[in-house]
C-alpha cells in the first residue's frame, strides 16, 4: 500500500519543490483545484503592488508610454514561448470567451463560402455557447462531435462544407488530450481552419502551436499560468495567417497608430490587430509574473512532474477508492492525459462539498465527476495523498 | 488679475477638499489628466491588497461563491446610481470597445429591417471604428454627423432608415455636452434606438440614463471613476428592453445557471445576459472602490466643483493665454461643458510635452488641442493656476 511517507519521500525528491515557496498557499489547505484557479504567486503579489503604487499611483497617464501599451504583445510573446509559438503571434487581452468569439469570426471570414462549424459536444461550455451564437447570427450549421478522436473528426469532416473545426486541446472534464497535429492535418485536408482552446494545457504540458500547424488558438491564463481570478486570456494566430486575419471588434488599440485617432479604421500590423479595447494593465502585469514563473521552471520539467503526480493519483485512487464506487474517468495512459485526474462517483457533488469542509479543495463537474487538479509548481504528492485519503474517509461504504 | 493666492483661497473654501486625501498623488505633480486616467485611491490600493492576499491568496477558488461572481452586477448597480440608472440595468465587464460592440450589435438586432447607423464624425475613435466594423460586416450604411446638435441629428434622421443613433454624451475633444434627453426623443420619433457612450460624463456630471429615455449605454471606469488603467467598462440596457436584448457574444457567464454547464445556450435573466466571459475580479474590486468614493462625495457636489474649476480655468486662459495664440475650444456655457477645458494652439503637441517635463500632466489631441482635465475629487484650483501659468511661460511669444 502507498503510505503517506511514500508521498513525503516523493516530495523530498521533487526537483520542482522549491517552486512551492514562490506561492502563497495557506498551511493546512490541500488545494487540488489549480486547474480552475491557480494560486497567488509571491512575485505576482509584489508586481501588483508595484504596478498599483509605483506605476498607476506615481506615473499615472505616463504609464501608457512607459510599457503599458506594449504589455499585450510583450506578455503575449513570453506566454507564446510556453505554447510553442514564435514571437509576434500571441496577444493577451479580453476574456477567453471574447477571444474565442473574435477568432471564430475571423476564421469564418476566411472561409466565406463554407457553412459548417465542427466542434465537440463535450467542449467547454463557453466555447459551445459562442459557437451556437455565431452560427445563429450567420445562419451556419454546427456539427457536434461525440468525441475528439482523429477518426471521428475525419469522418465528420469528410466531404464536408466545414469552415472551422474547433476543439479543446485538453478536455476540461476528463483531461483527455486531443491529437492536435494529426487533427490539424485532417482539418487542412478538408480545407477547414483549426481553432484550438488550450486553456487546460497552456503552462502545464508542451503545446506545439507552431509545429502542429495550428491556425488559431485561445487560452486562459488563470489556470496553470496563475494569472489571477478572471485574468485576461490570449489569442494566437499563426504568422502566415496574420496578414489576412480580420477580427470583428474593430477597436482603437487594434488600429495602426491608435493615438493619431484618425478617421477610418486600418488594422495595425501583425498580431496587434487582434486587440480591441484598452489593455487591462493590472491584470496583464499579474499574468506576466505568472508566465515568468512557469518559464523559469520550464514546461518540460512541469510536464514531467504533472505526469508523476497523475500516475500517483491514479495508483492511489485504484488502491483506496475503487472499492467505494469510484472510477477513474481520465485516460490511464499518461501520454493521453493532461494535468488533472477526474474520478467519477454517484455522490460526487456532495463529496466535493464535504471535502471542502475539510479544507480539501477540488471541484465538481456534472453529473458525477470530482476533478483532482495537479499544479506541478505547487501541488505536492502529500497533497494528493491527503486528498484521496479524505475522499476515502468521506465516501459512503457502498450500497 | 487672478493670483495664485486667489486659487489657494478657493481651495480653502472647497467643500470637497478632504477628498484629495483619499488619493495618492505625488507632491509636486500638477495632474490635469484625470479625464484620461483617474488617480489611485487609497481605498483602491487597500482593497486590491485585500482581494489579492485575502481573497485570491487564501480563499482561492472559493472566492467565486463568496462574492466574486456577483461583482459585475453588484458593482454595476452601485455605478448605476451615479448615472441615473435604477438597479438591475448595469453590469461592469469587458472593455469599453467590447461593451460598445455588444450593445451596438444588440441594438441592430432589434431593428433588423433598418440599414443605417448614425453617429458623429468626431465621436471617440474606438466607437467610430466599432461602428465601421459592424457596418461592414452587416452591409449597413453609416451616416456621419458633423456635430451633435439636436437640429443636425433631427435632419439626419428625418425619413431615415436609421436603426441606431450612437453618440458620446460628452465630447472627448471639446467636452461639449450633447442633449441626451432631446436627442433620445428625436431618435425614438424616427423609430431608432439610442446608444450612448458616457465615458466622459460618468461620475463627474449627472447622467440621467433612466429619465432621459436612453435605450443603451456604455462607459469607461478609468476616467472620473478612477478604476485604474484599462479597468473594465460598463453596459446599461434599460429595463423595458432587457427581455428582448440579445448580445452577440454568448459566453458561459451570460447563461442561465452557468455552472450547470449544460448543453445549449439560454440567456440569463435580466442584465446578467450581457455578460460573456469570466469576470476580472481584481479590476472589478478596484472599480468598486472608485465608484464608492464618487458616491460618497455625491455627483451633484462633484459637478458643482467641476463647473467652478472649469469657469476658473477659462477665466485664467482668457487672462493669461489669449494673447499668446491660444483659444478656448470648449463651450463657454458651463451647462454645455463637461469636466475638461480644451485650449487650442498651433504648437499644442510640443507644449504638452514641455508641460510634462515640468511635471504638469495634460494631454494632447490632434491636431491642436491641449486638454486640461478637471477631476473634482483631486484637482485643486491651485493646480489649474500652476498649469495655466506653466503654459504661459512655455508658450512662444507669437510670430
Interface residues (C-beta under 8 A of the other chain):
Chain A: X24 X26 X29 X31 X33 X36 X37 X39 X40 X44 X45 X48 X49 X52 X53 X55 X56 X57 X58 X60 X61 X62 X63 X64 X68 X94 X95 X96 X97 X98 X101 X121 X125 X126 X128 X129 X130 X132 X133 X134 X137 X222 X228 X229 X230 X231 X232 X233 X248 X249 X250 X251 X252 X253 X254 X255 X258 X260 X261 X262 X263 X264 X265 X276 X277 X278 X279 X280 X281 X282 X283 X284 X286 X356 X361 X363 X365 X366
Chain B: X24 X26 X29 X31 X33 X36 X37 X39 X40 X44 X45 X48 X49 X52 X53 X55 X56 X57 X58 X60 X61 X62 X63 X64 X68 X94 X95 X96 X97 X98 X101 X121 X125 X126 X128 X129 X130 X132 X133 X134 X137 X222 X228 X229 X230 X231 X232 X233 X248 X249 X250 X251 X252 X253 X254 X255 X258 X260 X261 X262 X263 X264 X265 X276 X277 X278 X279 X280 X281 X282 X283 X284 X286 X356 X361 X363 X365 X366
